Amino acid sequence: MGIGLVVAAGVSLVGAVIAAGGSMGPCPSDPDTGNLRDDLVILIGSLTATMATPVGALLPATIDESARNPELRTRLDAFVDARREPVRAALGRADARGELWKGIDRELVADLLAGPVFTRVLITGVPIDHGFAARVVDTVLSGVFARPRVEG
């Protein structure tokens, strides 16, 4: 039975989320390739793949319902936090190596990486092609890599 049919049949959204992905789907592991760009391309690629699954299809309704359902909010927060952790780890390693601007807001960088995926999937409907993850990562990294600041 498809997710739409489960929800239409009167099963709670929490029940549908659990049916779709157990604990809301598998969490990506930290690739730790030794290269920030490669790690992030893998992770953003994983996000785009997740958004094409039943879990991704349930995300808009899950976000909406979580505003009124504390149990679902707790599950959603854990889902998001677990998926952001490998991105945080990759950025932390790069920061420790001095590759990022000193004092960079790594949570903001994580938002900038994920934002284009959610914009395309949930808002614009513009297709995501094979090279999308790499283009997102390259665009974001061009603005966060450490470089001499020009004061003026």
JODA-V101656 format. One record per run of one state. SS is the DSSP state (h for helix, s for strand, l for the rest). FROM is the first residue (numbers start at 0). TO is the last residue. Records with the same first field share a line. If there is no record, write none. Layout:
SS->FROM-TO + FROM-TO
This chain:
l->0-1 + 8-11 + 21-34 + 51-52 + 66-68 + 96-98 + 100-104 + 124-130 + 145-151
h->2-7 + 12-20 + 35-50 + 53-65 + 69-95 + 105-123 + 131-143
s->99-99 + 144-144
